[in-house]
Amino acid sequence: MNAIAEEVQLRELTNDNFIDFMNLEVAENQKIFVAPNSVSMAVAHFSKYATMRGICFGDTPVGFMMLADPVSGEEELNNMYFLWRFMIDKNQQGKGYGKKAIKLICDYVRIRPDAEYLYSSYEPGEFGPENFYLKKCGFEKTGKMLGDEVMIRIKL
């Protein structure tokens, strides 16, 4: 196993660490594709079905994720596990942390009830995450749109 695989972890957000994750940012040309972490944290706080985790390399915060988990009983999710928000800090991109974090998220969802796929979506555009999801992580297009976003999924 390589060093990145051994060191990347998903961590619960706590009173002691949430500001570290809140302050992470994507590059300026990526900001149109993902909400700031502070907004995601607020949404998750008031959502019945959001699970959020910080992404760390060792003890260093490098990213953030938020997952919609249908086990909460929200009928609108239709048993769909959905990667709602995902980001790697602009200073930490290109180091393999994102790909490993996606694997860890898939591992987590795989053991949840009725989990067959992990879904997500992205807005197409230059500097967007399409290559990352489709070519690096193995997601596939579903053929459906979620507003202006392309729906994708990965088999668990």
DSSP file (Angstrom, degrees, kcal/mol; ACC not computed):
  #  RESIDUE AA STRUCTURE BP1 BP2  ACC     N-H-->O    O-->H-N    N-H-->O    O-->H-N    TCO  KAPPA ALPHA  PHI   PSI    X-CA   Y-CA   Z-CA
    1    1 A M              0   0    0      0, 0.0     2,-0.0     0, 0.0     5,-0.0   0.000 360.0 360.0 360.0 137.7    0.0    0.0    0.0
    2    2 A N     >  -     0   0    0      1,-0.1     4,-1.6     4,-0.0     5,-0.2  -0.308 360.0-106.7 -79.7 167.1    1.4    3.4   -0.8
    3    3 A A  H  > S+     0   0    0      1,-0.2     4,-1.5     2,-0.2     5,-0.2   0.848 118.1  54.4 -62.8 -35.9    2.0    6.2    1.7
    4    4 A I  H  > S+     0   0    0      1,-0.2     4,-2.3     2,-0.2     3,-0.3   0.935 106.7  51.0 -64.7 -44.3   -1.0    8.2    0.5
    5    5 A A  H  4 S+     0   0    0      1,-0.2    -1,-0.2     2,-0.2    -2,-0.2   0.858 112.6  47.2 -60.8 -34.7   -3.4    5.3    0.9
    6    6 A E  H  < S+     0   0    0     -4,-1.6    -1,-0.2     1,-0.2    -2,-0.2   0.773 118.1  40.1 -76.7 -25.6   -2.1    4.8    4.5
    7    7 A E  H  < S+     0   0    0     -4,-1.5    51,-2.2    -3,-0.3     2,-0.3   0.726  87.4  93.8-101.9 -24.3   -2.4    8.4    5.5
    8    8 A V  E  <  +A   57   0A   0     -4,-2.3     2,-0.3    49,-0.2    49,-0.2  -0.555  53.1 169.1 -75.9 133.0   -5.6    9.8    3.9
    9    9 A Q  E     -A   56   0A   0     47,-2.3    47,-2.8    -2,-0.3     2,-0.5  -0.967  36.8-127.1-141.1 153.7   -8.5    9.6    6.4
   10   10 A L  E     -A   55   0A   0     -2,-0.3     2,-0.4    45,-0.2    45,-0.2  -0.911  34.8-167.3 -98.0 129.6  -12.0   10.9    6.8
   11   11 A R  E     -A   54   0A   0     43,-3.1    43,-3.2    -2,-0.5     2,-0.1  -0.934  22.5-114.1-122.6 142.1  -12.5   12.6   10.1
   12   12 A E  E     -A   53   0A   0     -2,-0.4     2,-0.4    41,-0.2    41,-0.2  -0.423  36.4-115.3 -64.3 144.5  -15.6   13.8   12.0
   13   13 A L        +     0   0    0     39,-0.5     2,-0.3    -2,-0.1    -1,-0.1  -0.695  42.3 177.4 -82.5 136.1  -15.9   17.5   12.3
   14   14 A T    >>  -     0   0    0     -2,-0.4     4,-2.3     1,-0.0     3,-0.7  -0.786  47.9 -97.0-130.4 172.6  -15.7   18.6   15.9
   15   15 A N  T 34 S+     0   0    0     -2,-0.3     4,-0.2     1,-0.2    -2,-0.0   0.799 124.1  52.3 -59.6 -28.6  -15.7   21.9   17.8
   16   16 A D  T 34 S+     0   0    0      1,-0.1    -1,-0.2     2,-0.1     4,-0.1   0.713 122.4  23.3 -82.7 -21.6  -11.9   21.7   17.8
   17   17 A N  T X> S+     0   0    0     -3,-0.7     4,-1.4     2,-0.1     3,-0.7   0.566  88.9  94.3-123.8  -8.8  -11.3   21.2   14.1
   18   18 A F  H 3X S+     0   0    0     -4,-2.3     4,-2.6     1,-0.3     5,-0.2   0.830  85.1  56.6 -62.1 -31.7  -14.3   22.5   12.1
   19   19 A I  H 3> S+     0   0    0     -4,-0.2     4,-1.9     1,-0.2    -1,-0.3   0.880 102.2  56.6 -66.7 -35.8  -12.6   25.9   11.5
   20   20 A D  H <4 S+     0   0    0     -3,-0.7     4,-0.2     1,-0.2    -1,-0.2   0.911 113.9  39.4 -59.0 -41.8   -9.6   24.2    9.9
   21   21 A F  H >< S+     0   0    0     -4,-1.4     3,-1.1     1,-0.2    -2,-0.2   0.845 111.4  57.9 -76.8 -34.5  -11.9   22.5    7.4
   22   22 A M  H 3< S+     0   0    0     -4,-2.6    16,-0.5     1,-0.2    15,-0.3   0.843 103.1  55.0 -62.9 -33.5  -14.1   25.6    6.9
   23   23 A N  T 3< S+     0   0    0     -4,-1.9    -1,-0.2    -5,-0.2    -2,-0.2   0.525  81.9 108.3 -82.6  -5.8  -11.1   27.6    5.9
   24   24 A L    <   -     0   0    0     -3,-1.1    13,-0.5    -4,-0.2     2,-0.3  -0.454  50.5-171.9 -69.8 145.8  -10.0   25.3    3.0
   25   25 A E        -     0   0    0     -2,-0.1    65,-3.6    11,-0.1    66,-0.3  -0.980  21.6-129.0-139.5 150.1  -10.6   26.6   -0.5
   26   26 A V        -     0   0    0     -2,-0.3    63,-0.1    63,-0.3     5,-0.1  -0.445  52.9 -73.7 -84.0 170.4  -10.5   25.5   -4.0
   27   27 A A    >>  -     0   0    0     -2,-0.1     3,-2.2     1,-0.1     4,-0.7  -0.236  47.6-106.8 -62.4 155.5   -8.6   27.5   -6.7
   28   28 A E  G >4 S+     0   0    0      1,-0.3     3,-1.0     2,-0.2     4,-0.3   0.871 120.5  53.3 -53.4 -42.5  -10.2   30.7   -7.8
   29   29 A N  G 34 S+     0   0    0      1,-0.2    -1,-0.3     2,-0.1     3,-0.1   0.494 108.7  51.7 -76.5  -1.0  -11.2   29.2  -11.2
   30   30 A Q  G X> S+     0   0    0     -3,-2.2     3,-2.2     1,-0.1     4,-0.5   0.500  80.4  93.2-105.6  -8.7  -12.9   26.3   -9.4
   31   31 A K  T << S+     0   0    0     -3,-1.0     3,-0.5    -4,-0.7    -2,-0.1   0.728  76.9  62.7 -63.2 -22.9  -15.1   28.4   -7.1
   32   32 A I  T 34 S+     0   0    0     -4,-0.3    -1,-0.3     1,-0.2    -2,-0.1   0.627 101.6  54.9 -74.2 -11.0  -18.1   28.4   -9.5
   33   33 A F  T <4 S+     0   0    0     -3,-2.2     2,-0.3     1,-0.2    90,-0.2   0.620 112.1  29.6 -99.2 -14.5  -18.3   24.6   -9.2
   34   34 A V  S  < S-     0   0    0     -4,-0.5    -1,-0.2    -3,-0.5    -8,-0.1  -0.996  77.1-116.7-149.9 139.9  -18.5   24.1   -5.4
   35   35 A A        -     0   0    0     -2,-0.3    -3,-0.0     1,-0.1     5,-0.0  -0.331  46.9 -89.4 -69.1 154.0  -20.0   26.1   -2.5
   36   36 A P    >>  -     0   0    0      0, 0.0     4,-2.0     0, 0.0     3,-0.6  -0.319  36.9-115.8 -59.5 149.2  -17.6   27.3    0.2
   37   37 A N  H 3> S+     0   0    0    -13,-0.5     4,-2.9   -15,-0.3     5,-0.2   0.832 114.6  61.0 -59.5 -33.3  -17.2   24.8    3.1
   38   38 A S  H 3> S+     0   0    0    -16,-0.5     4,-1.8     2,-0.2    -1,-0.2   0.901 106.5  46.2 -61.2 -39.5  -18.9   27.2    5.5
   39   39 A V  H <> S+     0   0    0     -3,-0.6     4,-2.6     2,-0.2    -2,-0.2   0.923 112.4  50.4 -67.6 -44.1  -22.0   27.1    3.4
   40   40 A S  H  X S+     0   0    0     -4,-2.0     4,-2.8     1,-0.2    -2,-0.2   0.907 109.6  51.0 -60.5 -41.9  -21.9   23.3    3.2
   41   41 A M  H  X S+     0   0    0     -4,-2.9     4,-2.2     2,-0.2    -1,-0.2   0.893 110.5  48.8 -63.8 -39.7  -21.4   23.0    6.9
   42   42 A A  H  X S+     0   0    0     -4,-1.8     4,-1.4    -5,-0.2    -2,-0.2   0.928 112.2  48.4 -65.2 -44.5  -24.5   25.3    7.6
   43   43 A V  H  X S+     0   0    0     -4,-2.6     4,-0.7     1,-0.2     3,-0.4   0.932 112.5  48.9 -59.9 -46.4  -26.6   23.2    5.1
   44   44 A A  H >< S+     0   0    0     -4,-2.8     3,-0.7     1,-0.2     6,-0.3   0.878 105.4  58.3 -62.5 -38.0  -25.5   20.0    6.8
   45   45 A H  H 3< S+     0   0    0     -4,-2.2    -1,-0.2     1,-0.2    -2,-0.2   0.866 114.4  36.6 -59.7 -36.7  -26.3   21.3   10.2
   46   46 A F  H 3< S+     0   0    0     -4,-1.4     2,-0.3    -3,-0.4    -1,-0.2   0.427  99.6  97.5 -98.4   0.6  -29.9   21.9    9.2
   47   47 A S    <<  -     0   0    0     -3,-0.7     3,-0.2    -4,-0.7    -3,-0.0  -0.673  62.0-150.0 -91.9 143.4  -30.3   18.9    7.0
   48   48 A K  S    S+     0   0    0     -2,-0.3    -1,-0.1     1,-0.2    26,-0.1   0.659  96.8  35.5 -80.0 -16.9  -31.9   15.6    8.2
   49   49 A Y  S    S+     0   0    0     24,-0.1    20,-3.1    22,-0.0     2,-0.4   0.214  86.5 112.5-127.8  16.6  -29.8   13.5    5.9
   50   50 A A  E     - B   0  68A   0     -6,-0.3     2,-0.4    -3,-0.2    18,-0.2  -0.785  36.7-173.8 -97.9 135.7  -26.3   15.1    5.6
   51   51 A T  E     - B   0  67A   0     16,-2.8    16,-3.5    -2,-0.4     2,-0.4  -0.995  11.4-168.1-119.0 129.1  -23.1   13.5    6.9
   52   52 A M  E     + B   0  66A   0     -2,-0.4   -39,-0.5    14,-0.2     2,-0.3  -0.923   7.9 177.2-121.7 148.1  -20.0   15.6    6.6
   53   53 A R  E     -AB  12  65A   0     12,-2.3    12,-2.4    -2,-0.4     2,-0.3  -0.991  25.9-126.1-143.2 148.7  -16.4   14.7    7.1
   54   54 A G  E     -AB  11  64A   0    -43,-3.2   -43,-3.1    -2,-0.3     2,-0.5  -0.691  23.4-134.3 -87.4 149.9  -13.1   16.4    6.8
   55   55 A I  E     -AB  10  63A   0      8,-2.7     7,-3.4    -2,-0.3     8,-1.8  -0.933  29.1-175.9-106.9 125.6  -10.4   14.8    4.6
   56   56 A C  E     -AB   9  61A   0    -47,-2.8   -47,-2.3    -2,-0.5     2,-0.6  -0.904  29.3-151.7-122.8 149.1   -7.0   14.7    6.2
   57   57 A F  E >  S-AB   8  60A   0      3,-2.6     3,-2.2    -2,-0.3     2,-0.4  -0.964  84.8 -45.7-111.3 107.5   -3.5   13.6    5.1
   58   58 A G  T 3  S-     0   0    0    -51,-2.2   -49,-0.1    -2,-0.6    -2,-0.0  -0.580 125.0 -26.5  62.9-123.6   -2.1   12.5    8.5
   59   59 A D  T 3  S+     0   0    0     -2,-0.4    -1,-0.3    -3,-0.1   -52,-0.0   0.339 117.1 104.2 -99.1   5.1   -3.1   15.4   10.8
   60   60 A T  E <  S-B   57   0A   0     -3,-2.2    -3,-2.6     2,-0.0     2,-0.3  -0.785  71.5-130.6 -93.7 120.6   -3.3   18.0    8.0
   61   61 A P  E     +B   56   0A   0      0, 0.0    -5,-0.3     0, 0.0     3,-0.1  -0.529  37.9 160.8 -65.2 127.3   -6.8   19.0    6.8
   62   62 A V  E     -     0   0A   0     -7,-3.4    27,-3.1    -2,-0.3     2,-0.3   0.523  55.2  -7.3-124.9 -13.8   -6.8   18.8    3.0
   63   63 A G  E     -BC  55  88A   0     -8,-1.8    -8,-2.7    25,-0.3     2,-0.3  -0.956  52.8-126.8-168.5-176.3  -10.4   18.6    2.0
   64   64 A F  E     -BC  54  87A   0     23,-2.1    23,-2.3    -2,-0.3     2,-0.3  -0.994  15.6-173.3-148.6 145.2  -14.1   18.3    2.9
   65   65 A M  E     -BC  53  86A   0    -12,-2.4   -12,-2.3    -2,-0.3     2,-0.4  -0.989   7.4-164.6-140.6 152.2  -17.0   16.1    1.9
   66   66 A M  E     -BC  52  85A   0     19,-2.5    19,-2.0    -2,-0.3    18,-1.7  -0.993  11.6-165.1-136.8 129.6  -20.7   16.0    2.5
   67   67 A L  E     -BC  51  83A   0    -16,-3.5   -16,-2.8    -2,-0.4     2,-0.6  -0.929  17.5-138.1-118.5 134.6  -22.8   13.0    1.8
   68   68 A A  E     -BC  50  82A   0     14,-3.2    14,-2.0    -2,-0.4   -18,-0.2  -0.851  24.1-163.1 -89.2 123.3  -26.6   12.7    1.6
   69   69 A D    >   -     0   0    0    -20,-3.1     3,-1.4    -2,-0.6     5,-0.3  -0.932  13.4-160.9-115.7 110.8  -27.6    9.5    3.4
   70   70 A P  G >  S+     0   0    0      0, 0.0     3,-2.1     0, 0.0     4,-0.2   0.614  78.7  84.8 -69.8 -11.1  -31.0    8.1    2.7
   71   71 A V  G 3  S+     0   0    0      1,-0.3   -22,-0.0     2,-0.1    10,-0.0   0.698  72.2  78.9 -64.2 -16.2  -31.1    5.9    5.8
   72   72 A S  G <  S-     0   0    0     -3,-1.4    -1,-0.3   -23,-0.1     3,-0.1   0.652 115.4-108.1 -66.2 -14.6  -32.3    9.0    7.7
   73   73 A G    <   +     0   0    0     -3,-2.1     2,-0.8     1,-0.3    -2,-0.1   0.508  66.7 150.1  99.6   4.9  -35.7    8.3    6.3
   74   74 A E    >   -     0   0    0     -5,-0.3     3,-1.4    -4,-0.2     5,-0.4  -0.620  32.3-160.6 -73.5 111.0  -35.9   11.2    3.8
   75   75 A E  G >  S+     0   0    0     -2,-0.8     3,-1.8     1,-0.3    -1,-0.2   0.816  82.8  70.3 -63.3 -30.7  -38.2    9.8    1.1
   76   76 A E  G 3  S+     0   0    0      1,-0.3    -1,-0.3     2,-0.1    -2,-0.1   0.705  89.7  62.8 -63.9 -17.5  -36.9   12.3   -1.5
   77   77 A L  G X  S-     0   0    0     -3,-1.4     3,-1.3    -7,-0.1    -1,-0.3   0.674  89.1-151.5 -81.1 -16.1  -33.6   10.5   -1.6
   78   78 A N  T <   -     0   0    0     -3,-1.8     3,-0.1    -4,-0.3    -3,-0.1   0.882  69.0 -54.8  48.8  47.9  -35.1    7.3   -3.0
   79   79 A N  T 3  S+     0   0    0     -5,-0.4     2,-0.6     1,-0.2    -1,-0.3   0.816 102.2 145.7  56.6  33.0  -32.4    5.1   -1.4
   80   80 A M    <   -     0   0    0     -3,-1.3     2,-0.6    35,-0.1    -1,-0.2  -0.902  42.7-151.9-106.8 118.5  -29.8    7.2   -3.2
   81   81 A Y  E     - d   0 118A   0     -2,-0.6    38,-3.1    36,-0.6     2,-0.5  -0.795  25.1-169.3 -84.2 123.6  -26.4    7.8   -1.5
   82   82 A F  E     -Cd  68 119A   0    -14,-2.0   -14,-3.2    -2,-0.6     2,-1.2  -0.960  28.4-139.5-129.3 120.5  -25.3   11.1   -2.9
   83   83 A L  E     +C   67   0A   0     36,-3.6    38,-0.5    -2,-0.5   -16,-0.2  -0.669  30.8 177.6 -75.6 100.9  -21.9   12.8   -2.7
   84   84 A W  E     +     0   0A   0    -18,-1.7     2,-0.4    -2,-1.2   -17,-0.2   0.870  60.9  12.7 -81.7 -42.0  -23.4   16.3   -2.2
   85   85 A R  E     +C   66   0A   0    -19,-2.0   -19,-2.5    -3,-0.2     2,-0.3  -0.998  63.1 168.1-138.9 142.0  -20.2   18.3   -1.8
   86   86 A F  E     +C   65   0A   0     -2,-0.4     2,-0.3   -21,-0.2   -21,-0.2  -0.939   8.4 157.7-153.9 129.6  -16.5   17.3   -2.3
   87   87 A M  E     -C   64   0A   0    -23,-2.3   -23,-2.1    -2,-0.3     2,-0.4  -0.996  25.8-155.1-152.3 149.9  -13.4   19.5   -2.4
   88   88 A I  E     -C   63   0A   0     -2,-0.3   -25,-0.3   -25,-0.2     5,-0.1  -0.992  42.6-100.6-121.1 134.3   -9.7   19.3   -2.0
   89   89 A D    >>  -     0   0    0    -27,-3.1     3,-2.2    -2,-0.4     4,-0.8  -0.148  29.1-116.5 -55.6 145.3   -7.9   22.5   -1.0
   90   90 A K  T 34 S+     0   0    0    -65,-3.6     3,-0.3     1,-0.3    -1,-0.1   0.784 116.0  50.8 -55.2 -30.9   -6.2   24.4   -3.8
   91   91 A N  T 34 S+     0   0    0    -66,-0.3    -1,-0.3     1,-0.2    -2,-0.1   0.505 112.4  46.9 -85.8  -4.3   -2.7   23.8   -2.1
   92   92 A Q  T X4 S+     0   0    0     -3,-2.2     3,-0.8   -30,-0.2     5,-0.4   0.403  82.9 115.6-116.8  -0.3   -3.3   20.1   -1.8
   93   93 A Q  T 3<  +     0   0    0     -4,-0.8    -4,-0.0    -3,-0.3    -3,-0.0  -0.343  68.1  32.8 -72.0 152.6   -4.6   19.2   -5.3
   94   94 A G  T 3  S+     0   0    0     -2,-0.0    -1,-0.2     1,-0.0    -3,-0.0   0.581  89.6  99.6  82.3  11.1   -2.7   16.9   -7.6
   95   95 A K  S <  S-     0   0    0     -3,-0.8    -2,-0.1   -91,-0.0   -91,-0.0   0.359  98.6-104.9-109.7   2.6   -1.3   14.8   -4.7
   96   96 A G  S  > S+     0   0    0     -4,-0.1     4,-1.8   -92,-0.0     5,-0.2   0.428  87.9 118.2  90.5  -1.2   -3.7   11.8   -4.9
   97   97 A Y  H  > S+     0   0    0     -5,-0.4     4,-2.5     1,-0.2     5,-0.2   0.895  72.6  51.5 -67.4 -39.7   -5.7   12.8   -1.8
   98   98 A G  H  > S+     0   0    0      2,-0.2     4,-2.4     1,-0.2    -1,-0.2   0.930 109.4  48.4 -64.4 -46.2   -9.0   13.3   -3.7
   99   99 A K  H  > S+     0   0    0      1,-0.2     4,-1.8     2,-0.2    -1,-0.2   0.907 114.0  47.0 -61.5 -42.3   -8.9    9.9   -5.4
  100  100 A K  H  X S+     0   0    0     -4,-1.8     4,-2.3     2,-0.2    -1,-0.2   0.896 110.0  53.2 -66.7 -39.5   -8.1    8.2   -2.1
  101  101 A A  H  X S+     0   0    0     -4,-2.5     4,-2.5     1,-0.2    -2,-0.2   0.900 106.4  52.9 -63.2 -39.8  -10.9   10.1   -0.3
  102  102 A I  H  X S+     0   0    0     -4,-2.4     4,-2.6     1,-0.2    -1,-0.2   0.915 108.4  51.0 -60.8 -41.7  -13.4    9.0   -3.0
  103  103 A K  H  X S+     0   0    0     -4,-1.8     4,-2.5     1,-0.2    -2,-0.2   0.919 110.5  48.7 -60.9 -43.1  -12.3    5.4   -2.3
  104  104 A L  H  X S+     0   0    0     -4,-2.3     4,-2.1     2,-0.2    -2,-0.2   0.887 110.6  50.6 -64.8 -38.9  -12.8    5.9    1.4
  105  105 A I  H  X S+     0   0    0     -4,-2.5     4,-2.7     2,-0.2     5,-0.2   0.922 110.9  49.1 -64.2 -43.4  -16.3    7.4    0.8
  106  106 A C  H  X S+     0   0    0     -4,-2.6     4,-2.8     1,-0.2    -2,-0.2   0.907 109.2  52.7 -61.2 -42.0  -17.2    4.4   -1.4
  107  107 A D  H  X S+     0   0    0     -4,-2.5     4,-0.8     2,-0.2    -1,-0.2   0.898 111.2  47.4 -60.2 -40.7  -15.9    2.1    1.4
  108  108 A Y  H >< S+     0   0    0     -4,-2.1     3,-0.7     1,-0.2    -2,-0.2   0.939 115.3  43.6 -65.1 -48.4  -18.2    3.8    3.9
  109  109 A V  H >< S+     0   0    0     -4,-2.7     3,-2.2     1,-0.2    -2,-0.2   0.868 101.9  69.2 -67.8 -35.4  -21.3    3.8    1.7
  110  110 A R  H 3< S+     0   0    0     -4,-2.8    -1,-0.2     1,-0.3     5,-0.2   0.801 101.2  46.5 -53.7 -32.6  -20.7    0.2    0.6
  111  111 A I  T << S+     0   0    0     -4,-0.8    -1,-0.3    -3,-0.7    -2,-0.2   0.396  92.1 102.3 -94.4   3.7  -21.5   -1.1    4.1
  112  112 A R  S X  S-     0   0    0     -3,-2.2     3,-1.4    -4,-0.2    -3,-0.0  -0.489  89.2 -79.9 -81.8 157.4  -24.7    1.1    4.5
  113  113 A P  T 3  S-     0   0    0      0, 0.0    -1,-0.1     0, 0.0   -42,-0.1  -0.311 108.5  -3.8 -60.1 135.5  -28.1   -0.5    4.0
  114  114 A D  T 3  S+     0   0    0      1,-0.2     2,-0.6    -3,-0.1    -3,-0.1   0.718  87.2 160.0  58.3  27.1  -29.2   -1.0    0.4
  115  115 A A    <   +     0   0    0     -3,-1.4    -1,-0.2    -5,-0.2     3,-0.1  -0.709  11.1 143.9 -85.9 119.9  -26.1    0.7   -1.1
  116  116 A E        +     0   0    0     -2,-0.6    40,-2.6     1,-0.4     2,-0.3   0.633  68.4  17.3-118.7 -36.4  -25.5   -0.3   -4.7
  117  117 A Y  E     - E   0 155A   0     38,-0.2   -36,-0.6    39,-0.1     2,-0.5  -0.940  60.2-137.2-134.6 155.2  -24.1    3.0   -6.1
  118  118 A L  E     -dE  81 154A   0     36,-2.1    36,-2.0    -2,-0.3     2,-0.2  -0.986  31.7-160.1-108.0 124.8  -22.7    6.3   -4.9
  119  119 A Y  E     +dE  82 153A   0    -38,-3.1   -36,-3.6    -2,-0.5     2,-0.3  -0.661  20.2 154.1-101.9 157.9  -24.2    9.1   -6.9
  120  120 A S  E     - E   0 152A   0     32,-2.2    32,-2.7    -2,-0.2     2,-0.3  -0.909  23.1-142.4-159.1-173.5  -22.9   12.6   -7.4
  121  121 A S  E     - E   0 151A   0    -38,-0.5     2,-0.3    -2,-0.3    30,-0.2  -0.978   8.3-165.3-154.2 161.4  -23.2   15.4  -10.0
  122  122 A Y  E     - E   0 150A   0     28,-1.5    28,-3.0    -2,-0.3    24,-0.1  -0.992  24.7-119.8-148.7 153.3  -21.0   18.1  -11.5
  123  123 A E        -     0   0    0     -2,-0.3     7,-0.2    26,-0.2    26,-0.2  -0.844  38.0-123.3 -92.0 123.4  -21.5   21.3  -13.5
  124  124 A P        +     0   0    0      0, 0.0     2,-0.2     0, 0.0    -1,-0.0  -0.309  56.6 106.8 -65.2 150.2  -19.6   21.0  -16.8
  125  125 A G  S >  S-     0   0    0      3,-0.0     3,-2.2   -92,-0.0     5,-0.3  -0.749  72.2 -57.1 156.2 160.8  -17.1   23.6  -17.6
  126  126 A E  T 3  S+     0   0    0      1,-0.3     0, 0.0    -2,-0.2     0, 0.0  -0.371 124.1  16.0 -59.7 135.9  -13.4   24.4  -18.0
  127  127 A F  T 3  S+     0   0    0      1,-0.2    -1,-0.3    -2,-0.1   -94,-0.1   0.499 100.2 133.9  73.8   7.7  -11.5   23.7  -14.7
  128  128 A G  S <  S-     0   0    0     -3,-2.2     3,-0.4     1,-0.1     4,-0.3  -0.203  70.2-104.7 -80.2 177.7  -14.5   21.6  -13.5
  129  129 A P  S  > S+     0   0    0      0, 0.0     4,-2.6     0, 0.0     5,-0.3   0.297  84.2 109.5 -89.5   9.4  -14.3   18.2  -11.9
  130  130 A E  H  > S+     0   0    0     -5,-0.3     4,-2.8     1,-0.2     5,-0.4   0.925  81.7  44.3 -53.8 -52.8  -15.5   16.0  -14.9
  131  131 A N  H  >>S+     0   0    0     -3,-0.4     4,-1.9     1,-0.2     5,-1.6   0.904 112.6  53.4 -59.3 -42.3  -12.0   14.5  -15.6
  132  132 A F  I  >>S+     0   0    0     -4,-0.3     5,-1.4     3,-0.2     4,-0.5   0.958 116.4  36.6 -58.2 -52.7  -11.5   13.8  -11.9
  133  133 A Y  I  <5S+     0   0    0     -4,-2.6     6,-2.5     3,-0.2     5,-0.3   0.941 127.2  33.4 -67.6 -48.3  -14.7   12.0  -11.4
  134  134 A L  I  <5S+     0   0    0     -4,-2.8     4,-0.3    -5,-0.3    -3,-0.2   0.919 130.1  26.3 -80.4 -44.7  -14.9   10.1  -14.7
  135  135 A K  I  <5S+     0   0    0     -4,-1.9    -3,-0.2    -5,-0.4    -2,-0.1   0.863 129.9  33.2 -91.3 -38.0  -11.3    9.3  -15.6
  136  136 A K  I  <<S+     0   0    0     -5,-1.6    -3,-0.2    -4,-0.5    -4,-0.1   0.823 129.1  30.1 -88.9 -32.6   -9.5    9.2  -12.2
  137  137 A C  S   <S-     0   0    0     -5,-1.4    -3,-0.2    -6,-0.3    -4,-0.1   0.605 100.4-117.5-108.8 -13.2  -12.2    7.8   -9.9
  138  138 A G        +     0   0    0     -4,-0.3    17,-0.3    -5,-0.3    -4,-0.2   0.645  55.6 151.6  89.7  14.4  -14.3    5.6  -12.2
  139  139 A F        -     0   0    0     -6,-2.5     2,-0.3    -7,-0.2    15,-0.2  -0.373  29.5-150.9 -69.8 159.6  -17.7    7.3  -12.1
  140  140 A E  E     -F  153   0A   0     13,-2.9    13,-2.3    -2,-0.1     2,-0.2  -0.959  20.5-103.9-130.3 151.2  -20.0    7.0  -15.1
  141  141 A K  E     -F  152   0A   0     -2,-0.3    11,-0.3    11,-0.2   -20,-0.0  -0.491  19.9-154.8 -70.7 142.3  -22.7    9.3  -16.4
  142  142 A T  E     -     0   0A   0      9,-2.4    10,-0.1     2,-0.3    -1,-0.1   0.618  37.4-116.8 -91.0 -14.3  -26.2    8.2  -15.7
  143  143 A G  E    S+     0   0A   0      8,-0.5     2,-0.3     1,-0.4     9,-0.1   0.452  82.6 105.5  88.8   1.4  -27.7   10.0  -18.7
  144  144 A K  E     -     0   0A   0      7,-0.3     7,-2.4     2,-0.0    -1,-0.4  -0.776  59.3-141.2-114.0 158.8  -29.8   12.2  -16.3
  145  145 A M  E     -F  150   0A   0     -2,-0.3     2,-0.5     5,-0.2     5,-0.2  -0.875   5.4-153.9-116.0 150.6  -29.4   15.9  -15.3
  146  146 A L  E >  S-F  149   0A   0      3,-2.9     3,-1.9    -2,-0.3     2,-0.5  -0.859  74.1 -59.9-120.5  91.2  -29.9   17.5  -12.0
  147  147 A G  T 3  S-     0   0    0     -2,-0.5    -2,-0.0     1,-0.3     0, 0.0  -0.599 121.4 -17.4  65.1-121.4  -30.7   21.0  -13.0
  148  148 A D  T 3  S+     0   0    0     -2,-0.5     2,-0.3    -3,-0.1    -1,-0.3   0.353 121.5  98.0 -92.6   4.6  -27.6   22.2  -14.9
  149  149 A E  E <  S- F   0 146A   0     -3,-1.9    -3,-2.9   -26,-0.2     2,-0.5  -0.722  74.2-123.6-102.2 145.7  -25.5   19.4  -13.5
  150  150 A V  E     -EF 122 145A   0    -28,-3.0   -28,-1.5    -2,-0.3     2,-0.3  -0.721  27.7-132.4 -83.4 125.1  -24.6   16.0  -15.0
  151  151 A M  E     +E  121   0A   0     -7,-2.4    -9,-2.4    -2,-0.5    -8,-0.5  -0.624  31.3 176.5 -80.1 136.4  -25.6   13.1  -12.8
  152  152 A I  E     -EF 120 141A   0    -32,-2.7   -32,-2.2    -2,-0.3     2,-0.3  -0.890   9.0-172.4-134.0 164.4  -22.9   10.4  -12.3
  153  153 A R  E     -EF 119 140A   0    -13,-2.3   -13,-2.9    -2,-0.3     2,-0.4  -0.986  13.5-148.8-153.3 159.9  -22.6    7.3  -10.3
  154  154 A I  E     -E  118   0A   0    -36,-2.0   -36,-2.1    -2,-0.3     2,-0.2  -1.000  27.2-119.7-132.3 133.8  -20.0    4.6   -9.3
  155  155 A K  E      E  117   0A   0     -2,-0.4   -38,-0.2   -17,-0.3   -39,-0.0  -0.517 360.0 360.0 -70.7 133.3  -20.8    1.0   -8.6
  156  156 A L              0   0    0    -40,-2.6    -1,-0.1    -2,-0.2   -39,-0.1   0.448 360.0 360.0 -89.4 360.0  -19.9    0.0   -5.1
